[in-house]
Amino acid sequence: MKPKSPSSRFALIGAVVSLAASAIPGRAEEMVRYVLLQVPAKEGALIHSRLEKAKPEAMDEILQRPGIGMLGDFMEVNPWRGETVEMSMPMDPIEFGGEVAKERGVKLEVEGARIAAKGVVARLAAEVDLPEDSKGYRSFHSHGSIPVRPGTWREDARWGDGKETLMLWRLATTTAPEDEAAAGDPVGKVEMLWFKLPEADLGTLAKSKPETRDKAFEWLTGRGELWKESSFWVRGGERSAWMMAEGKLSLAKDQAVADESRAGFDVEIRVDGDTVKFAWNIFAKEQGSDDEAKTKFVATATPGVWEFSEIKGIDGANVVAWRCAME
């Protein structure tokens, strides 16, 4: 029995592509650790400030904070060997009549290697499907290219809905020299947050200038209602993808059918001097509806500066704030 998969298109967008055959095999002392945190939304910014680029022991301190949950803790030795490494923690599947209709749990696929003259780069496919009663689920997906910087914690992906935030953190070691690890194609960390803002305020936001965007973003977070929040990595000339969904399976003519809401996008960047050109497709579907809203953007931005783009056709949001910080 197979469910109708509403996210099959996402799987194609975020397919993991093999790294070049010129990769040099990793060494036994190299390792990677992934920790998936579940935190209250109001704690997200604090957790990020405490962990981003922090030393290994910082995670132990974070896990002792009240209200912080850990959904997965994975470790792999010698991960940068040019092969796909799978790390998973199964949870209760959705079943009908003893047959599995949907797997649930945490699944990470990482493929990393030391590429000649490009340093260590990994492609990550993160798929998190959390149980919501016996037939329900919440899904969080992120696919993209990750720069491997040794010795400190780095956030590889983030999903948030204004109430709760999931954060995937990575701690890696590599024998690559610092100058080698810093080489390669341009890589940036993207943040995108969707807000519902009073229509009359959209014009005010559009008048902000690059030098006042940080203040404008603070104004937006106080004035608007946060719908979705994301963070992920993207590599120049390649596509990355991100998605959140929640739904429930039911039987219809012996087929498992999902009624779900979802929001996500795929994005590609190209770097031209001091600017970054974005091309992305945003999609959203409300639960109980067959209609899917789609918005396409092409925009040019300065790295590290917040941009604000009006979006249409999505009930939960009418503006997206986004920026890309280049490594």
Disulfide bonds with the S-S distance in Angstrom:
none
